[in-house]
Amino acid sequence: MAVTALYVHVPFCAQKCRYCDFDSRSVAPCDLDAALDAYFEQLYARLDVFGNAGALRQVRTVYVGGGTPSLAGERLVELARRISAWCKPVEFTCEANPESLTAELATTLAEAGVTRISLGVQTLDNTELAVIGRIHNAERALEAIATVKDVGLDVSCDLMCGLPGQTMSSWQYTLNGVLAAAPHHVSVYPLTLEEGTPLYRMACRDESLEPDEDFQAACMDVARERLSSAGYHPYEVASYALDGHECAHNIAYWTGRGYLGLGRSAAGMLDAEDFDRLAGLFPGVAPRGDFHRVRLVQRNDDATAFEAEYLTHREAAAEDLMLACRMTRGVASDLLVRAARVIPAEELTAVCDRALELGLAAWVPEHGDTHAEPISSVDVIAGRARARLAPTHLGWLDGNMLFELFWDLA
């Protein structure tokens, strides 16, 4: 598992959204510059530690998320420059919110090596934006899309369905407005109420604020139809892209590639060999004799505390299968054959058959292969037939059930 991806976390926001349970902090304007300066100095130092250890040599994708990275302004540009000095990513994404993304910032980010901006648009209905605590308006969101495109960067838009007060009419208005702005990539997420967030507490007092799952499913269906007809192909459960504009960084997560995390709450994933080589970067984390893969989460600003989750060969294989179910292409036959080396074939066959029985997935021949007889799970897992187990429409809408089937193999 070569380390080919780097995630950097910037946990600052001008105002935290009411639905957000990510690790982010809203700092008083008078204290913001000092807080950002201190945090970014630690990021720069940590980045140099990674670089000097040779950990960034094969990095091909970078993603700076948050929080609101664009809030950091020139500090974000300097971070991009420093990352680009250690590696030459083919895709370099920075998250941004419309209110803090200027044409000057977009231009300097592009000059520093950034190739892609992911914008938190969420909705083009100003009332819905206000209810969820967003501080931009629809006009500013559309201006930000145009700004990113004008400087020659790819732009992705995040949208949310099931927002308080949202109707099918307002959802279609958002889709139409975003499609008219013509970003390169769109992600569509159903709102979830996370315990402890302001919106969760509001919904505890007012049930009308709770997302309606049937409405969300209808919104997802409408989005898929509208985006597909406009040339955006669905390649992952929540993601649509024009040809050639898929998010390579997220695909690295979903296909079991190794990645590093930089910054508080940033996660990384290393196999045993890479961890042995880079163990010195993670103080207090010791290898375990039976692990195949380790997930590492930085727990403080200065990278002196980490949380480690160790996965056995079997757990890693189950995770790879589960994550492959996020992709529209589904689980490739090669992955199933490899998984059968550490998961008993009869158990793997039973789960595939169960997914078929529930209508969550279907066999699709690979590489143009044709099969006169029905494709059987036994034959694919044994390597006698080549087919991928692809999510059906039901498996896409009810992905958690499909994911759980395969994760239960761990």
C-alpha atoms as one frame of an Amber mdcrd trajectory, in Angstrom:
protein
   0.000   0.000   0.000   2.017   2.960  -1.243   1.234   6.281   0.450  -0.233
   8.255  -2.448  -2.581  10.730  -0.745  -2.250  13.504   1.840  -5.106  15.042
   3.818  -4.576  18.313   5.717  -7.138  19.569   8.250  -7.751  23.265   8.960
 -10.217  23.386  11.885 -11.315  27.029  11.751 -14.600  28.602  10.671 -15.961
  32.141  10.703 -19.146  30.609  12.119 -19.834  26.944  12.710 -22.835  25.593
  10.781 -25.706  24.320  12.874 -25.520  20.767  11.465 -21.732  20.352  11.678
 -20.078  17.906  14.065 -16.628  18.056  12.416 -13.649  19.176  14.460 -13.698
  22.914  13.833 -13.630  26.020  15.965 -15.086  29.475  15.584 -12.667  32.065
  16.979 -13.490  35.678  17.816 -12.336  37.955  14.968  -9.893  39.752  17.263
  -8.162  36.426  18.061  -8.407  34.739  14.660  -5.120  35.881  13.114  -3.072
  34.757  16.109  -4.852  31.409  16.257  -4.346  30.780  12.532  -0.683  31.826
  12.686   0.026  29.428  15.545  -1.801  26.529  13.921  -0.220  26.959  10.488
   3.279  27.179  11.953   2.625  23.738  13.446   1.318  22.490  10.082   4.450
  23.750   8.313   6.691  22.037  10.854   4.774  18.773  10.647   4.859  18.892
   6.857   8.657  19.198   6.944   8.845  16.196   9.275   6.834  14.167   6.750
   8.912  15.439   3.842  12.294  14.807   5.468  11.202  11.245   6.287  10.449
  10.609   2.604   6.767  10.104   3.410   5.526  12.497   0.704   7.638  11.237
  -2.164   4.855   9.251  -3.864   1.925  11.530  -2.991  -0.281  12.031  -6.052
  -3.327  13.714  -4.500  -3.688  16.345  -1.771  -6.879  17.490  -0.076  -7.036
  20.417   2.363 -10.307  20.281   4.262 -11.888  21.745   7.349 -13.373  23.767
   8.795 -12.951  26.479   6.238  -9.436  26.466   4.777 -10.146  29.574   2.656
 -10.525  31.537   5.905  -6.743  31.259   6.316  -6.022  33.400   3.247  -2.310
  33.773   2.453  -1.418  31.124   5.033  -3.264  28.584   2.887  -1.293  29.712
  -0.160   1.971  29.283   1.748   0.870  25.802   2.838   0.160  24.902  -0.803
   3.601  26.182  -1.827   5.301  24.119   0.855   3.365  20.974  -0.051   4.218
  21.461  -3.715   7.892  21.712  -2.778   7.784  18.204  -1.300   5.651  16.463
  -3.921   4.053  17.019  -7.307   0.401  16.044  -6.925  -1.660  15.562 -10.056
  -4.720  16.703  -8.086  -4.606  19.287  -5.289  -7.943  20.243  -3.731  -8.712
  22.992  -1.226 -12.101  23.363   0.398 -13.550  26.862   0.487 -16.693  28.652
   1.503 -18.112  31.270  -0.864 -17.828  34.161   1.598 -14.067  33.767   2.086
 -12.984  32.865  -1.452 -11.790  35.884  -3.416 -10.483  36.057  -6.963  -7.057
  36.988  -5.570  -6.990  33.945  -3.280  -8.120  31.599  -6.066  -5.427  32.990
  -8.378  -2.595  32.654  -5.873  -3.723  29.135  -4.914  -3.586  28.143  -8.580
  -0.087  29.621  -8.858   0.958  27.604  -5.773  -0.088  24.295  -7.341  -3.745
  23.895  -6.339  -5.818  22.359  -9.157  -9.283  22.116  -7.656 -11.604  23.983
  -5.264 -14.437  22.270  -3.392 -17.124  24.823  -2.519 -19.649  24.431   0.280
 -22.729  25.707  -1.568 -25.343  23.440   0.137 -28.396  25.235  -1.316 -29.304
  28.276  -3.414 -32.284  29.127  -1.220 -31.336  31.952   1.145 -33.924  30.983
   3.764 -32.552  27.425   3.895 -29.000  28.771   4.129 -29.954  30.932   7.110
 -31.674  28.072   8.944 -28.585  25.837   8.780 -26.269  28.678   9.828 -24.460
  29.376   6.563 -23.192  32.955   6.273 -23.108  33.244   2.473 -26.069  33.796
   0.189 -27.010  32.222  -3.133 -25.613  35.100  -5.201 -22.224  34.840  -3.498
 -22.160  31.063  -4.054 -22.706  31.458  -7.798 -20.091  34.214  -7.947 -17.601
  31.895  -6.233 -18.184  29.138  -8.807 -17.539  31.628 -11.599 -14.429  32.949
  -9.843 -12.870  29.505  -9.585 -13.613  28.719 -13.217 -12.250  32.068 -14.371
  -8.805  31.306 -12.917  -8.728  27.912 -14.621  -9.301  25.628 -11.629 -11.710
  22.721 -11.400 -14.643  23.442  -9.109 -16.784  21.025  -7.133 -20.010  21.985
  -5.348 -21.427  20.321  -2.241 -25.231  20.282  -2.025 -27.501  19.063   0.791
 -31.046  17.735   0.679 -33.558  17.327   3.466 -32.846  20.770   4.923 -35.450
  22.374   7.207 -38.106  24.029   5.069 -36.738  22.611   1.843 -39.319  21.628
  -0.779 -38.997  19.764  -4.045 -39.470  23.076  -5.809 -36.597  24.725  -3.907
 -34.403  21.661  -4.436 -35.014  21.781  -8.185 -34.266  25.507  -8.126 -30.900
  24.749  -6.488 -30.088  22.020  -9.006 -31.033  24.244 -11.931 -28.946  27.124
 -10.621 -25.885  24.975 -10.004 -26.171  23.316 -13.416 -26.412  26.729 -15.058
 -23.151  27.665 -13.295 -21.602  24.475 -14.760 -19.133  23.239 -12.134 -16.972
  20.241 -13.008 -18.154  18.090 -10.094 -21.162  17.953  -7.767 -21.622  16.065
  -4.492 -25.091  15.528  -3.032 -25.522  14.652   0.629 -28.663  14.014   2.670
 -28.705  16.049   5.882 -28.095  14.016   9.020 -28.754  15.364  12.502 -25.702
  14.675  14.658 -26.245  14.562  18.405 -24.853  17.612  20.145 -25.153  19.986
  17.203 -27.376  23.096  17.399 -29.662  21.753  14.665 -30.082  18.475  16.563
 -31.136  20.399  19.672 -33.504  22.538  17.585 -35.089  19.390  16.112 -35.553
  17.938  19.598 -37.826  20.908  20.288 -39.413  21.025  16.827 -39.915  17.704
  15.021 -40.670  19.490  11.744 -36.933  20.192  11.442 -36.061  16.498  11.271
 -35.094  15.285   7.779 -37.747  13.205   6.033 -36.020  10.133   4.609 -38.593
   9.617   1.868 -38.194  13.252   0.786 -34.415  12.889   0.828 -34.628   9.753
  -1.334 -36.839  11.627  -3.791 -34.324  14.512  -3.851 -31.467  12.086  -4.504
 -33.435  10.545  -7.375 -34.186  13.945  -8.912 -30.542  14.988  -8.546 -29.324
  11.830 -10.228 -31.727  12.297 -13.132 -30.934  16.002 -13.614 -27.168  15.673
 -13.221 -26.942  12.581 -15.435 -28.936  14.240 -18.194 -26.548  17.216 -18.011
 -23.487  15.013 -18.543 -22.423  14.405 -14.935 -21.919  10.692 -14.411 -22.485
   9.180 -10.964 -19.259   7.431  -9.984 -19.797   7.184  -6.226 -22.792   7.129
  -3.921 -22.786  10.932  -3.479 -20.576  12.134  -6.331 -21.155  13.221  -9.929
 -18.518  14.426 -12.377 -18.018  15.489 -15.934 -15.749  13.004 -17.723 -12.197
  13.318 -16.472 -13.121  15.401 -13.414 -13.712  12.689 -10.802 -12.111  13.360
  -7.410  -8.976  11.203  -7.486  -8.267  11.866  -3.804 -11.590  10.456  -2.625
 -11.197   7.510  -4.999  -7.897   6.774  -3.227  -9.836   6.450   0.055 -12.457
   4.188  -1.493  -9.954   1.886  -3.198  -7.720   1.126  -0.210  -4.728   3.371
  -1.026  -2.432   4.491   1.771  -2.795   8.091   2.931  -1.370  10.447   5.527
  -3.215  12.933   7.732  -1.763  16.286   8.777  -3.367  18.521  11.397  -5.638
  18.027  14.364  -8.281  15.305  13.775  -6.722  14.390  10.416  -6.758  10.644
   9.750  -4.214   8.518   7.914  -4.075   4.884   6.862  -0.862   2.876   6.530
  -0.128  -0.781   5.959   2.271  -2.579   8.287   5.290  -2.060   6.044   4.737
   1.692   5.669   4.018   2.062   9.373   7.270   0.323  10.272   9.095   2.771
   8.009   7.307   5.854   9.345   6.590   4.851  12.962   8.856   7.617  14.252
   6.365  10.189  12.952   3.710   8.983  15.393   4.953   9.258  19.001   3.312
   6.899  21.438   1.945   4.547  18.762   3.450   1.066  18.883   3.029  -1.668
  16.245   1.021  -4.769  17.063   2.139  -8.173  15.907  -1.084  -9.218  14.183
  -2.021  -6.047  12.325  -2.133  -5.550   8.579  -3.198  -1.910   8.483  -3.387
   0.944  11.005  -5.633   3.987  10.991  -4.042   6.969  12.757  -5.806  10.116
  13.950  -3.896  13.172  15.198  -5.488  14.278  18.467  -3.891  17.670  19.144
  -2.465  20.663  17.324   1.220  19.872  17.831   1.125  16.217  16.714   2.206
  14.725  20.026  -0.887  12.564  20.594  -2.434  10.015  18.240  -5.246   7.488
  18.289  -4.512   4.190  16.529  -6.942   1.571  15.240  -5.343  -1.681  14.117
  -6.946  -3.801  11.403  -6.188  -7.456  10.788  -5.906  -8.854   7.255  -9.531
  -9.935   7.462 -10.774  -6.569   8.759  -8.829  -4.727   6.048 -10.329  -6.969
   3.362 -13.855  -6.392   4.707 -13.258  -2.645   4.756 -12.017  -2.689   1.153
 -15.156  -4.563   0.092 -17.416  -2.156   1.978 -15.729   0.928   0.505 -15.882
  -0.539  -3.009 -19.661  -0.654  -2.580 -19.614   3.163  -2.495 -18.443   3.201
  -6.090 -20.936   2.932  -8.936 -18.742   0.259 -10.504 -19.003  -1.794  -7.314
 -16.729  -4.613  -6.176 -14.336  -5.900  -8.828 -13.825  -9.645  -9.237 -10.109
  -9.304  -8.460 -10.949  -7.748  -5.100 -13.322 -10.591  -4.277 -10.700 -13.187
  -5.206  -8.115 -11.456  -2.985 -10.609 -11.173  -0.131 -11.238 -14.938  -0.316
  -7.634 -15.495   0.763  -8.435 -14.162   4.255 -12.223 -14.543   4.475 -13.658
 -18.051   4.040 -15.131 -18.320   0.548 -18.420 -19.681   1.824 -18.909 -16.621
   4.064 -18.036 -14.248   1.239 -20.381 -16.111  -1.120 -23.200 -15.915   1.409
 -22.862 -12.140   1.715 -22.787 -11.636  -2.064 -25.840 -13.843  -2.430 -27.609
 -11.928   0.337 -26.920  -8.616  -1.430 -28.405 -10.109  -4.617 -31.412 -11.509
  -2.779 -32.185  -8.126  -1.159 -31.902  -6.389  -4.523 -29.007  -4.234  -3.284
 -26.522  -5.385  -5.955 -26.276  -7.233  -9.247 -23.530  -9.004 -11.178 -22.224
  -7.058 -14.177 -19.754  -8.756 -16.570 -16.308  -7.169 -16.612 -14.291  -6.109
 -19.654 -17.094  -6.919 -22.072 -17.215 -10.573 -21.003 -20.423 -12.365 -21.920
 -21.983 -15.155 -19.916 -24.501 -17.554 -21.424 -25.360 -18.844 -17.966 -26.347
 -16.733 -14.941 -23.307 -15.467 -13.042 -22.847 -17.167  -9.692 -21.087 -15.747
  -6.625 -19.207 -19.026  -6.189 -17.701 -18.814  -9.675 -16.632 -15.170  -9.338
 -15.027 -15.680  -5.929 -13.237 -18.797  -7.197 -11.915 -16.851 -10.200 -13.842
 -18.888 -12.772 -15.962 -15.897 -13.891 -15.156 -12.215 -14.172 -17.918  -9.903
 -13.013 -18.264  -7.008 -10.615 -20.901  -6.754  -7.921 -22.446  -3.352  -8.652
 -24.966  -1.532  -6.440 -28.495  -1.387  -7.828 -30.725   1.672  -7.522 -31.928
   0.298  -4.174 -28.346  -0.354  -3.083 -27.487   3.233  -3.939 -30.411   4.696
  -1.980 -29.985   2.306   0.953 -26.217   2.080   0.855 -25.807   1.622   4.605
 -27.487  -1.777   4.419 -25.113  -2.865   1.649 -22.080  -1.488   3.493 -23.054
  -3.316   6.683 -23.338  -6.653   4.896 -19.679  -6.522   3.900 -18.332  -4.873
   7.046 -19.945  -7.659   9.097 -17.421 -10.005   7.418 -14.716  -8.409   9.572
